[in-house]
Amino acid sequence: MRAMTPRLLGAFLALLLLLLAPGLARAAEASADLEPFPRPIATYADDPLPVLQKLGARIAAEPFNLVATVIFLLAIGHTFLAARFMAIAHRYEHALDHIDVDAALADPRVGRQRDRLRFRATLFHFFGEVEAVFGIWLIPLVLAIISFHGWDTMVRYFDHVKYTEPIFVFAIMAIASTKPVLRFAERNLAFVANLGGGTPAAWWVSILTVGPILGSFITEPAAMTICALLLLERFYKLKPTMGLRYATLGLLFVNISVGGTLTHFAAPPVVMVADAWNWGTVHMFTHFGWKAVLGILTANGIYFLWFRRELLGLAAPAAETSRAEAPIPLGITLVHLGAIAWTVLNSHHPALVLLGLLFFLAFLVATERHQSAFNIRSPLLVGFFLAALVIHGGCQQWWIAPVLGGLTEWPLMIGSTLLTAVNDNAAITYLATLVPGFTDELKYAVVAGAVTGGGLTVIANAPNPAGQSILGRQFEDGGVHPLRLLLAALLPTIVMGAAFMLLPS
């Protein structure tokens, strides 16, 4: 793949400005009374038409519909190329390491070569961030809106998009990934593991059972982080067979995806629908949570029996070194848990969420001795992903309503599961909120499918890339093979799907 240099990028931006000219000209002449955007579904007046004819008529009436959906599909396709972009970035970084800094300062030609390599490495690294993909594709979407409807329409659309869920997820992830919260979760896992004698098998059961369920309270990304780190230390370092390694990773991804359904604030695909459909924690636990717990126990039990000889045969290292870490005062942990509670209680009020986060950051500085480095990168990326997804999704309602609205429960659940494998499950559930007249049964089916399929691929659920980055080196060639992960996650996925669709609510 040919690298994009700064000069080529500049030429590309100049071309985009030329394409923008018509829309900017219209913006200068636009009146304050703009037409609604995106075009309301009711204005198409095409209810009697079959689905395909309806979609064709809507494209003819509003050509922007097709352009916006093509951009959306290209963004989805980009997610499959993210690993390749990241590999290219690593090659440029490797080449950059071989250029001496002093030589670059002494020789202008070497300096320019070093600058080009750094630019290309950074650019491709950005293209390789799965959470940044939809944000990157906002650029052509913005240009398309301006070209078709003018600058004022684009600005008004961005102003009226609801960013409540992305802001909430950003704040709750940032708070839940702090050291006192993670230490609190680790102590709970250690307590359960010690009930089984503290053996590697006991830790395996504890991490894969209690960890995902804790995700309903400390958020799924935080649960993924601590579970992956503990599995690395307590399990993968013991060098199990490759089959057991993949089985464990498949269980981890699937269990984390469904383990956040006991509450309405921990799992991104649930967060995206909770406000729109008025689903609270009581609704989530009675309809999803207890079924998820049974599914997790069943899937873990099947794999434990399957690999019981190897699991029971694993032995912890004879001279296990314990981490000498200062205890965290109970008051500090309670403040962190209180910050999570504040954020959850005010999840529909972004101003209060951000105000609480600012006070929490001040508390982190005041208690720095008991804190680790504040992790802002992952929360920002996931929040960026969800915000971009909401913006893209608002332009997709023209086809979502007729396509999803015509499915019954089982086809919708299965279709949601399969779509989740090739796209983040939060995207699937958010798009479902755009379908008018969805029955309670169909709402349940689409969310059940989205969380069920969240472990099939690395891109299926927002926390999965974090788990892969921690555990990836424990697999062949230093990375997780997509097909082997899919096969390892297939059995627990079927178990979860059966639990959600066959057990009564």
C-alpha positions, 0 to 999 in steps of 0.5 A: 500500500502506497504511503501518503506523504504530507505533500500528497495529503495537502493535494488531497485536501485541496481537492476536497476544498474544490468539491466543497465549493458548491456547498459553501456557496449555497451556505452563503445564500441559505436562509435561516429556515432550513429544511429538516435533515436528515429527511424525515421518513414520513415525507417519503410517503412510500408505505405501500411499496415493497422493501426494494422499491421503497429503498430505490424510491428513497434514493431517487428522492434524496441521493444523499441517502446512498452517499451516506450509506456508502460512506458508512459501509466503507467505514465498516470495511475499514475495520477489517483493514485496521490490523493491516494499517497497524502492521504498516505503521509498525514497519515504519516505526521499525525503519524509524528506529534505525535512523540515528537522531544525531545523523538526522540533525546533522544531515537535512536529507536524513532529517527529512527522511526521518520526518516522512517516516514519523508522519507515515507511522503516525498516520497509519497507526491512526488508521489502524485504531479500530475505535477511530475508524468511524471518526475518520469517516466523518470527514467524507460524511461532512463533505457530503452533507456540505456538498448536498445541503450546505454548510449551515445544514451540516453545522445544525445536524452536528449541533442537534446530535445527542452525545449523552451516551458517548460522554457517559461511557467516556466518563465511566470508563475513565473512573472505572479504570483507576487503580483503586477500582481495579484493585477492588475488583481483583480482591473480589476475584482473589476471594473466589479463587481462594475458595477453590484453593487458589490453584490455576484452575480455581483462578481460571473459573473465578476470572471467567465467571466473576470477572465478567459479572463485575463488568456490570458494575465497573463497566465492561472495558474495565472488567476486560482489562483486569480479567486479561491481566489476571489471566496473563499472570495466573494462567497464560504464563503457565504455558497451556496448550494452544487449544486451551488458550483459544478456548479461554480467550473465546470464553473471555470475549463472550462472557464479557459481552454478556456479563455487562447486561445485569445493569443498564450502564456498563455495556456499550450496546446496552447504553446505546438503547437504555435511554431511547427505550427507557430500560433501567437496571431492573429491566436489564436484570429481569430480562437479560442479567440472570440469563447471562449469569446462567449462560456464563456458568454453563459455558464455563462448565462445558469448557472446564469439563472439556479441558479438565485434565489440563486445567487440573494439571496446571501448577503455579510456579514453585517460587511465586513472587508476590507484588509488594504494593501498599494498601489503598485506604478504604476511604479512597476506594469508597470515593472512587465507587461513589464517583461511579455511582454519581456518574450512573445516577446522572448518566442522562445529564452530560453537564453533571457527568463532566462536572463530577469527572472534573472533581474526580480528577482533582481528587486523583491529584490530591491522592496521587500516592495511591493512584496509577497513571490516569488512563485517558486514551482508551476512554477517549477512543471508545467515546470518540467511536460512539460519538462518530457512530451516533453521527453516522447512524443518524443518516442511516434511518432511511434504510434501517426502518424498512429492512429491520422492521420487516423481521420477526424475533428469531431472524432478527436475533440471528441477524443481529448476532451475525452482523455483530461479528463484522461490526461493533455491537453498539452500532447494531443496537444504536441503529435499531433505536432508529426503527420506528414502531419496534415492539418490545419483543423485537427490541429484546431480540436485537439486543440479545443478538448483539451481546451474544455475538460480541465475542466472535471477533475482535471488532465485535465488542468495544472492550475486545481490542484491549483484551487482545492487546494484553494477551495477543503475545501468548498466541502463535506469531504474537497475535490472535488468529481470527478464524481460531478465535471464531471457532473457540467463541462459537460454542459459548455464543450458541449457549448464550443465544439459547439462554436469551431466546429460550429461557422465559423473561 
